[in-house]
Amino acid sequence: TAAEYTQGRETMFKSSNAFRQMTKGDQDSAINYAKTLERRLGVAADATATQMNDLTLAFGKTPEQANKAAASISLWAKNMGMDATKATRDFNAQNHNLIKFGLPDAIGQWQGLTRVQEKTGVAQEKIIATMERFTTFEGALGAASKLNAVFGSTIDGMELMDITMTEGPLKGFAKLREQMEASGMKIDDMNYAQFRVLQQQLGLTAKELKQLGNISVSEIQNIANKEPFMETSDALKELQKNQKGMETSSENLGKAQDTLRSAWQPQIDLLTELGKKFNNFLGSLAEAGPLLASGGAVIGGLA
């Protein structure tokens, strides 16, 4: 409806610097996209506005690319059985972590980390922070040497640094687990002293280590190497295809309101115009009142 369009424009205008800099055509596309997401997947307009802003200004995407990328995120969340608004806000919250690695597929990296988070209960920012320890020579070599000294393992700090910096923290973490398992490091078999050293070197709590230990190396590798859920170029098409058979109750209501408003718009416009003319007429009478009163007084005096 016109009211939804106006409200959507106000929300995006307030929440997104990028939106304010767009052309009128790009603004209209962004508003229509946000409206579709809100109706079909329940994604809050302010979350979409923030995501649009970050994808455009921080990730360097064009408005059209940002629309497609955000659609891909929301559709992936729906496919995973997650709340689309929460997923959108989670992605927005992790932008500062994702940007620093400069990965070409930051969305795929976030999706993989989110899957690990869903399976283990360990926040993805903790996994990222753990692997950031392996992004400097000092950090990578220091952590690897201490772990190797305690566990007699053969963890290769330089390999971990290279993979983390070029392929992202998810694949870096998968490689760390692979090297730990190859060296016989099993969390359930560690004594207190070994467990404490592992906590210190990885920056994780005992609970987080246990939780991450419950997911197998092969499962982490599968997640890390999984192909993109959907090409972003296909996301908008997927969101909009077969709409008649996939409409939600809120979307049906919105479309009914659009249809009703379109049908009654000529009558509404006519009544609005008549109301304006009537108000102008009343205003004219009010202005003419003193003149009429004085004229009546003169006529009365003559009589």
Disulfide bonds with the S-S distance in Angstrom:
none
